[in-house]
Amino acid sequence: MSKIFARFVRDESGATAIEYGLIAALIAVVVITALTNIGTSLNTTFQSVADKL
């Protein structure tokens, strides 16, 4: 039983999966923020072009 517990304590695969999940979530937040800013900028540009037409 102590061998199983010792192996469980040394196992870091779950921690690695959590770290990869956090990195993926951070990347998703950055991408969403960037796309929102680009969308706002494009909307402003298209509105300016439409007003000039």
mmCIF entry with sequence, helices, sheets and N, C-alpha, C, O atoms, coordinates in Angstrom:
data_MODEL
# 
_entry.id   MODEL 
# 
_entity.id                         1 
_entity.type                       polymer 
_entity.pdbx_number_of_molecules   1 
# 
_entity_poly.entity_id                      1 
_entity_poly.type                           'polypeptide(L)' 
_entity_poly.nstd_linkage                   no 
_entity_poly.nstd_monomer                   no 
_entity_poly.pdbx_seq_one_letter_code       MSKIFARFVRDESGATAIEYGLIAALIAVVVITALTNIGTSLNTTFQSVADKL 
_entity_poly.pdbx_seq_one_letter_code_can   MSKIFARFVRDESGATAIEYGLIAALIAVVVITALTNIGTSLNTTFQSVADKL 
_entity_poly.pdbx_strand_id                 A 
# 
loop_
_entity_poly_seq.entity_id 
_entity_poly_seq.num 
_entity_poly_seq.mon_id 
_entity_poly_seq.hetero 
1 1  MET n 
1 2  SER n 
1 3  LYS n 
1 4  ILE n 
1 5  PHE n 
1 6  ALA n 
1 7  ARG n 
1 8  PHE n 
1 9  VAL n 
1 10 ARG n 
1 11 ASP n 
1 12 GLU n 
1 13 SER n 
1 14 GLY n 
1 15 ALA n 
1 16 THR n 
1 17 ALA n 
1 18 ILE n 
1 19 GLU n 
1 20 TYR n 
1 21 GLY n 
1 22 LEU n 
1 23 ILE n 
1 24 ALA n 
1 25 ALA n 
1 26 LEU n 
1 27 ILE n 
1 28 ALA n 
1 29 VAL n 
1 30 VAL n 
1 31 VAL n 
1 32 ILE n 
1 33 THR n 
1 34 ALA n 
1 35 LEU n 
1 36 THR n 
1 37 ASN n 
1 38 ILE n 
1 39 GLY n 
1 40 THR n 
1 41 SER n 
1 42 LEU n 
1 43 ASN n 
1 44 THR n 
1 45 THR n 
1 46 PHE n 
1 47 GLN n 
1 48 SER n 
1 49 VAL n 
1 50 ALA n 
1 51 ASP n 
1 52 LYS n 
1 53 LEU n 
# 
_struct_asym.id          A 
_struct_asym.entity_id   1 
# 
loop_
_struct_conf.conf_type_id 
_struct_conf.id 
_struct_conf.pdbx_PDB_helix_id 
_struct_conf.beg_label_comp_id 
_struct_conf.beg_label_asym_id 
_struct_conf.beg_label_seq_id 
_struct_conf.pdbx_beg_PDB_ins_code 
_struct_conf.end_label_comp_id 
_struct_conf.end_label_asym_id 
_struct_conf.end_label_seq_id 
_struct_conf.pdbx_end_PDB_ins_code 
_struct_conf.beg_auth_comp_id 
_struct_conf.beg_auth_asym_id 
_struct_conf.beg_auth_seq_id 
_struct_conf.end_auth_comp_id 
_struct_conf.end_auth_asym_id 
_struct_conf.end_auth_seq_id 
_struct_conf.pdbx_PDB_helix_class 
_struct_conf.details 
_struct_conf.pdbx_PDB_helix_length 
HELX_P HELX_P1 AA1 SER A 2  ? ARG A 10 ? SER A 2  ARG A 10 1 ? 9  
HELX_P HELX_P2 AA2 SER A 13 ? LYS A 52 ? SER A 13 LYS A 52 1 ? 40 
# 
_struct_conf_type.id          HELX_P 
_struct_conf_type.criteria    ? 
_struct_conf_type.reference   ? 
# 
loop_
_atom_site.group_PDB 
_atom_site.id 
_atom_site.type_symbol 
_atom_site.label_atom_id 
_atom_site.label_alt_id 
_atom_site.label_comp_id 
_atom_site.label_asym_id 
_atom_site.label_entity_id 
_atom_site.label_seq_id 
_atom_site.pdbx_PDB_ins_code 
_atom_site.Cartn_x 
_atom_site.Cartn_y 
_atom_site.Cartn_z 
_atom_site.occupancy 
_atom_site.B_iso_or_equiv 
_atom_site.pdbx_formal_charge 
_atom_site.auth_seq_id 
_atom_site.auth_comp_id 
_atom_site.auth_asym_id 
_atom_site.auth_atom_id 
_atom_site.pdbx_PDB_model_num 
ATOM 1   N N  . MET A 1 1  ? 0.823   -1.197 0.000   1.00 0.00 ? 1  MET A N  1 
ATOM 2   C CA . MET A 1 1  ? 0.000   0.000  0.000   1.00 0.00 ? 1  MET A CA 1 
ATOM 3   C C  . MET A 1 1  ? 0.866   1.261  0.000   1.00 0.00 ? 1  MET A C  1 
ATOM 4   O O  . MET A 1 1  ? 0.526   2.244  -0.657  1.00 0.00 ? 1  MET A O  1 
ATOM 5   N N  . SER A 1 2  ? 1.975   1.238  0.728   1.00 0.00 ? 2  SER A N  1 
ATOM 6   C CA . SER A 1 2  ? 2.841   2.410  0.775   1.00 0.00 ? 2  SER A CA 1 
ATOM 7   C C  . SER A 1 2  ? 3.499   2.664  -0.579  1.00 0.00 ? 2  SER A C  1 
ATOM 8   O O  . SER A 1 2  ? 3.799   3.811  -0.910  1.00 0.00 ? 2  SER A O  1 
ATOM 9   N N  . LYS A 1 3  ? 3.729   1.612  -1.367  1.00 0.00 ? 3  LYS A N  1 
ATOM 10  C CA . LYS A 1 3  ? 4.307   1.800  -2.707  1.00 0.00 ? 3  LYS A CA 1 
ATOM 11  C C  . LYS A 1 3  ? 3.330   2.533  -3.612  1.00 0.00 ? 3  LYS A C  1 
ATOM 12  O O  . LYS A 1 3  ? 3.719   3.397  -4.398  1.00 0.00 ? 3  LYS A O  1 
ATOM 13  N N  . ILE A 1 4  ? 2.074   2.182  -3.495  1.00 0.00 ? 4  ILE A N  1 
ATOM 14  C CA . ILE A 1 4  ? 1.048   2.842  -4.319  1.00 0.00 ? 4  ILE A CA 1 
ATOM 15  C C  . ILE A 1 4  ? 0.950   4.317  -3.944  1.00 0.00 ? 4  ILE A C  1 
ATOM 16  O O  . ILE A 1 4  ? 0.856   5.182  -4.816  1.00 0.00 ? 4  ILE A O  1 
ATOM 17  N N  . PHE A 1 5  ? 0.971   4.600  -2.641  1.00 0.00 ? 5  PHE A N  1 
ATOM 18  C CA . PHE A 1 5  ? 0.890   5.988  -2.180  1.00 0.00 ? 5  PHE A CA 1 
ATOM 19  C C  . PHE A 1 5  ? 2.114   6.781  -2.616  1.00 0.00 ? 5  PHE A C  1 
ATOM 20  O O  . PHE A 1 5  ? 1.993   7.931  -3.040  1.00 0.00 ? 5  PHE A O  1 
ATOM 21  N N  . ALA A 1 6  ? 3.301   6.166  -2.512  1.00 0.00 ? 6  ALA A N  1 
ATOM 22  C CA . ALA A 1 6  ? 4.528   6.849  -2.919  1.00 0.00 ? 6  ALA A CA 1 
ATOM 23  C C  . ALA A 1 6  ? 4.520   7.139  -4.418  1.00 0.00 ? 6  ALA A C  1 
ATOM 24  O O  . ALA A 1 6  ? 4.958   8.206  -4.849  1.00 0.00 ? 6  ALA A O  1 
ATOM 25  N N  . ARG A 1 7  ? 4.023   6.191  -5.208  1.00 0.00 ? 7  ARG A N  1 
ATOM 26  C CA . ARG A 1 7  ? 3.943   6.394  -6.659  1.00 0.00 ? 7  ARG A CA 1 
ATOM 27  C C  . ARG A 1 7  ? 2.938   7.503  -6.981  1.00 0.00 ? 7  ARG A C  1 
ATOM 28  O O  . ARG A 1 7  ? 3.155   8.299  -7.895  1.00 0.00 ? 7  ARG A O  1 
ATOM 29  N N  . PHE A 1 8  ? 1.843   7.549  -6.228  1.00 0.00 ? 8  PHE A N  1 
ATOM 30  C CA . PHE A 1 8  ? 0.834   8.586  -6.432  1.00 0.00 ? 8  PHE A CA 1 
ATOM 31  C C  . PHE A 1 8  ? 1.403   9.967  -6.120  1.00 0.00 ? 8  PHE A C  1 
ATOM 32  O O  . PHE A 1 8  ? 1.113   10.926 -6.834  1.00 0.00 ? 8  PHE A O  1 
ATOM 33  N N  . VAL A 1 9  ? 2.197   10.081 -5.080  1.00 0.00 ? 9  VAL A N  1 
ATOM 34  C CA . VAL A 1 9  ? 2.786   11.366 -4.693  1.00 0.00 ? 9  VAL A CA 1 
ATOM 35  C C  . VAL A 1 9  ? 3.785   11.836 -5.738  1.00 0.00 ? 9  VAL A C  1 
ATOM 36  O O  . VAL A 1 9  ? 3.888   13.034 -5.999  1.00 0.00 ? 9  VAL A O  1 
ATOM 37  N N  . ARG A 1 10 ? 4.523   10.909 -6.339  1.00 0.00 ? 10 ARG A N  1 
ATOM 38  C CA . ARG A 1 10 ? 5.532   11.285 -7.340  1.00 0.00 ? 10 ARG A CA 1 
ATOM 39  C C  . ARG A 1 10 ? 4.942   11.549 -8.712  1.00 0.00 ? 10 ARG A C  1 
ATOM 40  O O  . ARG A 1 10 ? 5.594   12.173 -9.549  1.00 0.00 ? 10 ARG A O  1 
ATOM 41  N N  . ASP A 1 11 ? 3.729   11.092 -8.964  1.00 0.00 ? 11 ASP A N  1 
ATOM 42  C CA . ASP A 1 11 ? 3.111   11.248 -10.285 1.00 0.00 ? 11 ASP A CA 1 
ATOM 43  C C  . ASP A 1 11 ? 2.751   12.707 -10.515 1.00 0.00 ? 11 ASP A C  1 
ATOM 44  O O  . ASP A 1 11 ? 1.992   13.289 -9.740  1.00 0.00 ? 11 ASP A O  1 
ATOM 45  N N  . GLU A 1 12 ? 3.289   13.302 -11.572 1.00 0.00 ? 12 GLU A N  1 
ATOM 46  C CA . GLU A 1 12 ? 3.043   14.712 -11.872 1.00 0.00 ? 12 GLU A CA 1 
ATOM 47  C C  . GLU A 1 12 ? 2.279   14.910 -13.173 1.00 0.00 ? 12 GLU A C  1 
ATOM 48  O O  . GLU A 1 12 ? 2.198   16.035 -13.665 1.00 0.00 ? 12 GLU A O  1 
ATOM 49  N N  . SER A 1 13 ? 1.722   13.861 -13.737 1.00 0.00 ? 13 SER A N  1 
ATOM 50  C CA . SER A 1 13 ? 1.034   13.995 -15.020 1.00 0.00 ? 13 SER A CA 1 
ATOM 51  C C  . SER A 1 13 ? -0.217  14.856 -14.899 1.00 0.00 ? 13 SER A C  1 
ATOM 52  O O  . SER A 1 13 ? -0.539  15.600 -15.826 1.00 0.00 ? 13 SER A O  1 
ATOM 53  N N  . GLY A 1 14 ? -0.927  14.773 -13.782 1.00 0.00 ? 14 GLY A N  1 
ATOM 54  C CA . GLY A 1 14 ? -2.106  15.618 -13.591 1.00 0.00 ? 14 GLY A CA 1 
ATOM 55  C C  . GLY A 1 14 ? -1.736  17.087 -13.507 1.00 0.00 ? 14 GLY A C  1 
ATOM 56  O O  . GLY A 1 14 ? -2.430  17.941 -14.060 1.00 0.00 ? 14 GLY A O  1 
ATOM 57  N N  . ALA A 1 15 ? -0.643  17.383 -12.813 1.00 0.00 ? 15 ALA A N  1 
ATOM 58  C CA . ALA A 1 15 ? -0.191  18.774 -12.697 1.00 0.00 ? 15 ALA A CA 1 
ATOM 59  C C  . ALA A 1 15 ? 0.205   19.317 -14.063 1.00 0.00 ? 15 ALA A C  1 
ATOM 60  O O  . ALA A 1 15 ? -0.061  20.478 -14.376 1.00 0.00 ? 15 ALA A O  1 
ATOM 61  N N  . THR A 1 16 ? 0.835   18.487 -14.867 1.00 0.00 ? 16 THR A N  1 
ATOM 62  C CA . THR A 1 16 ? 1.232   18.915 -16.204 1.00 0.00 ? 16 THR A CA 1 
ATOM 63  C C  . THR A 1 16 ? 0.002   19.219 -17.056 1.00 0.00 ? 16 THR A C  1 
ATOM 64  O O  . THR A 1 16 ? -0.015  20.204 -17.794 1.00 0.00 ? 16 THR A O  1 
ATOM 65  N N  . ALA A 1 17 ? -1.014  18.385 -16.958 1.00 0.00 ? 17 ALA A N  1 
ATOM 66  C CA . ALA A 1 17 ? -2.241  18.617 -17.723 1.00 0.00 ? 17 ALA A CA 1 
ATOM 67  C C  . ALA A 1 17 ? -2.901  19.919 -17.295 1.00 0.00 ? 17 ALA A C  1 
ATOM 68  O O  . ALA A 1 17 ? -3.405  20.666 -18.134 1.00 0.00 ? 17 ALA A O  1 
ATOM 69  N N  . ILE A 1 18 ? -2.903  20.193 -16.000 1.00 0.00 ? 18 ILE A N  1 
ATOM 70  C CA . ILE A 1 18 ? -3.486  21.437 -15.509 1.00 0.00 ? 18 ILE A CA 1 
ATOM 71  C C  . ILE A 1 18 ? -2.695  22.632 -16.026 1.00 0.00 ? 18 ILE A C  1 
ATOM 72  O O  . ILE A 1 18 ? -3.283  23.641 -16.418 1.00 0.00 ? 18 ILE A O  1 
ATOM 73  N N  . GLU A 1 19 ? -1.373  22.530 -16.029 1.00 0.00 ? 19 GLU A N  1 
ATOM 74  C CA . GLU A 1 19 ? -0.547  23.625 -16.543 1.00 0.00 ? 19 GLU A CA 1 
ATOM 75  C C  . GLU A 1 19 ? -0.825  23.885 -18.020 1.00 0.00 ? 19 GLU A C  1 
ATOM 76  O O  . GLU A 1 19 ? -0.939  25.035 -18.441 1.00 0.00 ? 19 GLU A O  1 
ATOM 77  N N  . TYR A 1 20 ? -0.935  22.808 -18.808 1.00 0.00 ? 20 TYR A N  1 
ATOM 78  C CA . TYR A 1 20 ? -1.256  22.987 -20.225 1.00 0.00 ? 20 TYR A CA 1 
ATOM 79  C C  . TYR A 1 20 ? -2.645  23.605 -20.397 1.00 0.00 ? 20 TYR A C  1 
ATOM 80  O O  . TYR A 1 20 ? -2.851  24.425 -21.291 1.00 0.00 ? 20 TYR A O  1 
ATOM 81  N N  . GLY A 1 21 ? -3.575  23.224 -19.564 1.00 0.00 ? 21 GLY A N  1 
ATOM 82  C CA . GLY A 1 21 ? -4.915  23.811 -19.622 1.00 0.00 ? 21 GLY A CA 1 
ATOM 83  C C  . GLY A 1 21 ? -4.894  25.296 -19.307 1.00 0.00 ? 21 GLY A C  1 
ATOM 84  O O  . GLY A 1 21 ? -5.574  26.085 -19.963 1.00 0.00 ? 21 GLY A O  1 
ATOM 85  N N  . LEU A 1 22 ? -4.110  25.679 -18.299 1.00 0.00 ? 22 LEU A N  1 
ATOM 86  C CA . LEU A 1 22 ? -4.000  27.101 -17.953 1.00 0.00 ? 22 LEU A CA 1 
ATOM 87  C C  . LEU A 1 22 ? -3.335  27.900 -19.069 1.00 0.00 ? 22 LEU A C  1 
ATOM 88  O O  . LEU A 1 22 ? -3.742  29.026 -19.359 1.00 0.00 ? 22 LEU A O  1 
ATOM 89  N N  . ILE A 1 23 ? -2.320  27.323 -19.688 1.00 0.00 ? 23 ILE A N  1 
ATOM 90  C CA . ILE A 1 23 ? -1.653  28.006 -20.809 1.00 0.00 ? 23 ILE A CA 1 
ATOM 91  C C  . ILE A 1 23 ? -2.630  28.179 -21.970 1.00 0.00 ? 23 ILE A C  1 
ATOM 92  O O  . ILE A 1 23 ? -2.679  29.244 -22.585 1.00 0.00 ? 23 ILE A O  1 
ATOM 93  N N  . ALA A 1 24 ? -3.409  27.136 -22.275 1.00 0.00 ? 24 ALA A N  1 
ATOM 94  C CA . ALA A 1 24 ? -4.389  27.227 -23.360 1.00 0.00 ? 24 ALA A CA 1 
ATOM 95  C C  . ALA A 1 24 ? -5.447  28.283 -23.054 1.00 0.00 ? 24 ALA A C  1 
ATOM 96  O O  . ALA A 1 24 ? -5.863  29.022 -23.946 1.00 0.00 ? 24 ALA A O  1 
ATOM 97  N N  . ALA A 1 25 ? -5.880  28.355 -21.801 1.00 0.00 ? 25 ALA A N  1 
ATOM 98  C CA . ALA A 1 25 ? -6.873  29.363 -21.418 1.00 0.00 ? 25 ALA A CA 1 
ATOM 99  C C  . ALA A 1 25 ? -6.302  30.769 -21.550 1.00 0.00 ? 25 ALA A C  1 
ATOM 100 O O  . ALA A 1 25 ? -6.990  31.680 -22.010 1.00 0.00 ? 25 ALA A O  1 
ATOM 101 N N  . LEU A 1 26 ? -5.054  30.947 -21.151 1.00 0.00 ? 26 LEU A N  1 
ATOM 102 C CA . LEU A 1 26 ? -4.414  32.260 -21.270 1.00 0.00 ? 26 LEU A CA 1 
ATOM 103 C C  . LEU A 1 26 ? -4.282  32.669 -22.735 1.00 0.00 ? 26 LEU A C  1 
ATOM 104 O O  . LEU A 1 26 ? -4.538  33.820 -23.087 1.00 0.00 ? 26 LEU A O  1 
ATOM 105 N N  . ILE A 1 27 ? -3.888  31.737 -23.576 1.00 0.00 ? 27 ILE A N  1 
ATOM 106 C CA . ILE A 1 27 ? -3.778  32.030 -25.011 1.00 0.00 ? 27 ILE A CA 1 
ATOM 107 C C  . ILE A 1 27 ? -5.147  32.394 -25.576 1.00 0.00 ? 27 ILE A C  1 
ATOM 108 O O  . ILE A 1 27 ? -5.256  33.312 -26.389 1.00 0.00 ? 27 ILE A O  1 
ATOM 109 N N  . ALA A 1 28 ? -6.196  31.682 -25.155 1.00 0.00 ? 28 ALA A N  1 
ATOM 110 C CA . ALA A 1 28 ? -7.545  31.983 -25.643 1.00 0.00 ? 28 ALA A CA 1 
ATOM 111 C C  . ALA A 1 28 ? -7.976  33.390 -25.234 1.00 0.00 ? 28 ALA A C  1 
ATOM 112 O O  . ALA A 1 28 ? -8.585  34.106 -26.029 1.00 0.00 ? 28 ALA A O  1 
ATOM 113 N N  . VAL A 1 29 ? -7.668  33.784 -24.013 1.00 0.00 ? 29 VAL A N  1 
ATOM 114 C CA . VAL A 1 29 ? -8.023  35.135 -23.558 1.00 0.00 ? 29 VAL A CA 1 
ATOM 115 C C  . VAL A 1 29 ? -7.288  36.184 -24.378 1.00 0.00 ? 29 VAL A C  1 
ATOM 116 O O  . VAL A 1 29 ? -7.876  37.198 -24.754 1.00 0.00 ? 29 VAL A O  1 
ATOM 117 N N  . VAL A 1 30 ? -6.018  35.956 -24.658 1.00 0.00 ? 30 VAL A N  1 
ATOM 118 C CA . VAL A 1 30 ? -5.239  36.907 -25.458 1.00 0.00 ? 30 VAL A CA 1 
ATOM 119 C C  . VAL A 1 30 ? -5.797  37.003 -26.871 1.00 0.00 ? 30 VAL A C  1 
ATOM 120 O O  . VAL A 1 30 ? -5.920  38.100 -27.416 1.00 0.00 ? 30 VAL A O  1 
ATOM 121 N N  . VAL A 1 31 ? -6.135  35.870 -27.465 1.00 0.00 ? 31 VAL A N  1 
ATOM 122 C CA . VAL A 1 31 ? -6.673  35.875 -28.828 1.00 0.00 ? 31 VAL A CA 1 
ATOM 123 C C  . VAL A 1 31 ? -8.017  36.586 -28.870 1.00 0.00 ? 31 VAL A C  1 
ATOM 124 O O  . VAL A 1 31 ? -8.266  37.380 -29.777 1.00 0.00 ? 31 VAL A O  1 
ATOM 125 N N  . ILE A 1 32 ? -8.880  36.316 -27.909 1.00 0.00 ? 32 ILE A N  1 
ATOM 126 C CA . ILE A 1 32 ? -10.193 36.969 -27.886 1.00 0.00 ? 32 ILE A CA 1 
ATOM 127 C C  . ILE A 1 32 ? -10.045 38.478 -27.717 1.00 0.00 ? 32 ILE A C  1 
ATOM 128 O O  . ILE A 1 32 ? -10.740 39.253 -28.374 1.00 0.00 ? 32 ILE A O  1 
ATOM 129 N N  . THR A 1 33 ? -9.144  38.889 -26.838 1.00 0.00 ? 33 THR A N  1 
ATOM 130 C CA . THR A 1 33 ? -8.908  40.326 -26.637 1.00 0.00 ? 33 THR A CA 1 
ATOM 131 C C  . THR A 1 33 ? -8.386  40.979 -27.912 1.00 0.00 ? 33 THR A C  1 
ATOM 132 O O  . THR A 1 33 ? -8.841  42.054 -28.301 1.00 0.00 ? 33 THR A O  1 
ATOM 133 N N  . ALA A 1 34 ? -7.432  40.324 -28.555 1.00 0.00 ? 34 ALA A N  1 
ATOM 134 C CA . ALA A 1 34 ? -6.861  40.882 -29.785 1.00 0.00 ? 34 ALA A CA 1 
ATOM 135 C C  . ALA A 1 34 ? -7.915  40.976 -30.885 1.00 0.00 ? 34 ALA A C  1 
ATOM 136 O O  . ALA A 1 34 ? -7.996  41.987 -31.583 1.00 0.00 ? 34 ALA A O  1 
ATOM 137 N N  . LEU A 1 35 ? -8.718  39.930 -31.040 1.00 0.00 ? 35 LEU A N  1 
ATOM 138 C CA . LEU A 1 35 ? -9.741  39.952 -32.085 1.00 0.00 ? 35 LEU A CA 1 
ATOM 139 C C  . LEU A 1 35 ? -10.819 40.991 -31.795 1.00 0.00 ? 35 LEU A C  1 
ATOM 140 O O  . LEU A 1 35 ? -11.359 41.597 -32.721 1.00 0.00 ? 35 LEU A O  1 
ATOM 141 N N  . THR A 1 36 ? -11.133 41.198 -30.541 1.00 0.00 ? 36 THR A N  1 
ATOM 142 C CA . THR A 1 36 ? -12.106 42.233 -30.192 1.00 0.00 ? 36 THR A CA 1 
ATOM 143 C C  . THR A 1 36 ? -11.572 43.611 -30.555 1.00 0.00 ? 36 THR A C  1 
ATOM 144 O O  . THR A 1 36 ? -12.293 44.442 -31.107 1.00 0.00 ? 36 THR A O  1 
ATOM 145 N N  . ASN A 1 37 ? -10.300 43.847 -30.239 1.00 0.00 ? 37 ASN A N  1 
ATOM 146 C CA . ASN A 1 37 ? -9.707  45.141 -30.580 1.00 0.00 ? 37 ASN A CA 1 
ATOM 147 C C  . ASN A 1 37 ? -9.613  45.337 -32.085 1.00 0.00 ? 37 ASN A C  1 
ATOM 148 O O  . ASN A 1 37 ? -9.862  46.437 -32.578 1.00 0.00 ? 37 ASN A O  1 
ATOM 149 N N  . ILE A 1 38 ? -9.263  44.304 -32.813 1.00 0.00 ? 38 ILE A N  1 
ATOM 150 C CA . ILE A 1 38 ? -9.193  44.402 -34.274 1.00 0.00 ? 38 ILE A CA 1 
ATOM 151 C C  . ILE A 1 38 ? -10.592 44.641 -34.843 1.00 0.00 ? 38 ILE A C  1 
ATOM 152 O O  . ILE A 1 38 ? -10.762 45.434 -35.768 1.00 0.00 ? 38 ILE A O  1 
ATOM 153 N N  . GLY A 1 39 ? -11.589 43.955 -34.288 1.00 0.00 ? 39 GLY A N  1 
ATOM 154 C CA . GLY A 1 39 ? -12.969 44.151 -34.753 1.00 0.00 ? 39 GLY A CA 1 
ATOM 155 C C  . GLY A 1 39 ? -13.446 45.569 -34.544 1.00 0.00 ? 39 GLY A C  1 
ATOM 156 O O  . GLY A 1 39 ? -14.099 46.145 -35.414 1.00 0.00 ? 39 GLY A O  1 
ATOM 157 N N  . THR A 1 40 ? -13.123 46.135 -33.397 1.00 0.00 ? 40 THR A N  1 
ATOM 158 C CA . THR A 1 40 ? -13.507 47.525 -33.118 1.00 0.00 ? 40 THR A CA 1 
ATOM 159 C C  . THR A 1 40 ? -12.811 48.475 -34.079 1.00 0.00 ? 40 THR A C  1 
ATOM 160 O O  . THR A 1 40 ? -13.422 49.418 -34.583 1.00 0.00 ? 40 THR A O  1 
ATOM 161 N N  . SER A 1 41 ? -11.547 48.228 -34.329 1.00 0.00 ? 41 SER A N  1 
ATOM 162 C CA . SER A 1 41 ? -10.791 49.072 -35.254 1.00 0.00 ? 41 SER A CA 1 
ATOM 163 C C  . SER A 1 41 ? -11.351 48.965 -36.668 1.00 0.00 ? 41 SER A C  1 
ATOM 164 O O  . SER A 1 41 ? -11.491 49.973 -37.360 1.00 0.00 ? 41 SER A O  1 
ATOM 165 N N  . LEU A 1 42 ? -11.669 47.755 -37.093 1.00 0.00 ? 42 LEU A N  1 
ATOM 166 C CA . LEU A 1 42 ? -12.248 47.576 -38.435 1.00 0.00 ? 42 LEU A CA 1 
ATOM 167 C C  . LEU A 1 42 ? -13.620 48.237 -38.538 1.00 0.00 ? 42 LEU A C  1 
ATOM 168 O O  . LEU A 1 42 ? -13.952 48.835 -39.561 1.00 0.00 ? 42 LEU A O  1 
ATOM 169 N N  . ASN A 1 43 ? -14.395 48.128 -37.496 1.00 0.00 ? 43 ASN A N  1 
ATOM 170 C CA . ASN A 1 43 ? -15.707 48.763 -37.505 1.00 0.00 ? 43 ASN A CA 1 
ATOM 171 C C  . ASN A 1 43 ? -15.569 50.271 -37.652 1.00 0.00 ? 43 ASN A C  1 
ATOM 172 O O  . ASN A 1 43 ? -16.320 50.892 -38.405 1.00 0.00 ? 43 ASN A O  1 
ATOM 173 N N  . THR A 1 44 ? -14.630 50.859 -36.949 1.00 0.00 ? 44 THR A N  1 
ATOM 174 C CA . THR A 1 44 ? -14.385 52.301 -37.054 1.00 0.00 ? 44 THR A CA 1 
ATOM 175 C C  . THR A 1 44 ? -13.948 52.669 -38.466 1.00 0.00 ? 44 THR A C  1 
ATOM 176 O O  . THR A 1 44 ? -14.407 53.667 -39.021 1.00 0.00 ? 44 THR A O  1 
ATOM 177 N N  . THR A 1 45 ? -13.067 51.869 -39.042 1.00 0.00 ? 45 THR A N  1 
ATOM 178 C CA . THR A 1 45 ? -12.584 52.142 -40.389 1.00 0.00 ? 45 THR A CA 1 
ATOM 179 C C  . THR A 1 45 ? -13.708 52.046 -41.413 1.00 0.00 ? 45 THR A C  1 
ATOM 180 O O  . THR A 1 45 ? -13.850 52.924 -42.264 1.00 0.00 ? 45 THR A O  1 
ATOM 181 N N  . PHE A 1 46 ? -14.501 50.994 -41.336 1.00 0.00 ? 46 PHE A N  1 
ATOM 182 C CA . PHE A 1 46 ? -15.615 50.824 -42.292 1.00 0.00 ? 46 PHE A CA 1 
ATOM 183 C C  . PHE A 1 46 ? -16.663 51.912 -42.105 1.00 0.00 ? 46 PHE A C  1 
ATOM 184 O O  . PHE A 1 46 ? -17.253 52.375 -43.081 1.00 0.00 ? 46 PHE A O  1 
ATOM 185 N N  . GLN A 1 47 ? -16.899 52.319 -40.880 1.00 0.00 ? 47 GLN A N  1 
ATOM 186 C CA . GLN A 1 47 ? -17.864 53.399 -40.643 1.00 0.00 ? 47 GLN A CA 1 
ATOM 187 C C  . GLN A 1 47 ? -17.362 54.703 -41.229 1.00 0.00 ? 47 GLN A C  1 
ATOM 188 O O  . GLN A 1 47 ? -18.150 55.489 -41.753 1.00 0.00 ? 47 GLN A O  1 
ATOM 189 N N  . SER A 1 48 ? -16.053 54.947 -41.148 1.00 0.00 ? 48 SER A N  1 
ATOM 190 C CA . SER A 1 48 ? -15.461 56.148 -41.724 1.00 0.00 ? 48 SER A CA 1 
ATOM 191 C C  . SER A 1 48 ? -15.603 56.131 -43.250 1.00 0.00 ? 48 SER A C  1 
ATOM 192 O O  . SER A 1 48 ? -15.941 57.145 -43.861 1.00 0.00 ? 48 SER A O  1 
ATOM 193 N N  . VAL A 1 49 ? -15.344 54.981 -43.849 1.00 0.00 ? 49 VAL A N  1 
ATOM 194 C CA . VAL A 1 49 ? -15.477 54.849 -45.310 1.00 0.00 ? 49 VAL A CA 1 
ATOM 195 C C  . VAL A 1 49 ? -16.944 55.032 -45.728 1.00 0.00 ? 49 VAL A C  1 
ATOM 196 O O  . VAL A 1 49 ? -17.233 55.691 -46.728 1.00 0.00 ? 49 VAL A O  1 
ATOM 197 N N  . ALA A 1 50 ? -17.860 54.448 -44.959 1.00 0.00 ? 50 ALA A N  1 
ATOM 198 C CA . ALA A 1 50 ? -19.277 54.582 -45.292 1.00 0.00 ? 50 ALA A CA 1 
ATOM 199 C C  . ALA A 1 50 ? -19.742 56.029 -45.177 1.00 0.00 ? 50 ALA A C  1 
ATOM 200 O O  . ALA A 1 50 ? -20.552 56.487 -45.983 1.00 0.00 ? 50 ALA A O  1 
ATOM 201 N N  . ASP A 1 51 ? -19.236 56.747 -44.183 1.00 0.00 ? 51 ASP A N  1 
ATOM 202 C CA . ASP A 1 51 ? -19.612 58.161 -44.030 1.00 0.00 ? 51 ASP A CA 1 
ATOM 203 C C  . ASP A 1 51 ? -19.094 58.999 -45.193 1.00 0.00 ? 51 ASP A C  1 
ATOM 204 O O  . ASP A 1 51 ? -19.767 59.930 -45.637 1.00 0.00 ? 51 ASP A O  1 
ATOM 205 N N  . LYS A 1 52 ? -17.902 58.674 -45.687 1.00 0.00 ? 52 LYS A N  1 
ATOM 206 C CA . LYS A 1 52 ? -17.331 59.449 -46.796 1.00 0.00 ? 52 LYS A CA 1 
ATOM 207 C C  . LYS A 1 52 ? -18.033 59.149 -48.112 1.00 0.00 ? 52 LYS A C  1 
ATOM 208 O O  . LYS A 1 52 ? -18.041 59.981 -49.019 1.00 0.00 ? 52 LYS A O  1 
ATOM 209 N N  . LEU A 1 53 ? -18.623 57.962 -48.220 1.00 0.00 ? 53 LEU A N  1 
ATOM 210 C CA . LEU A 1 53 ? -19.355 57.630 -49.442 1.00 0.00 ? 53 LEU A CA 1 
ATOM 211 C C  . LEU A 1 53 ? -20.677 58.358 -49.456 1.00 0.00 ? 53 LEU A C  1 
ATOM 212 O O  . LEU A 1 53 ? -21.449 58.215 -50.404 1.00 0.00 ? 53 LEU A O  1 
# 
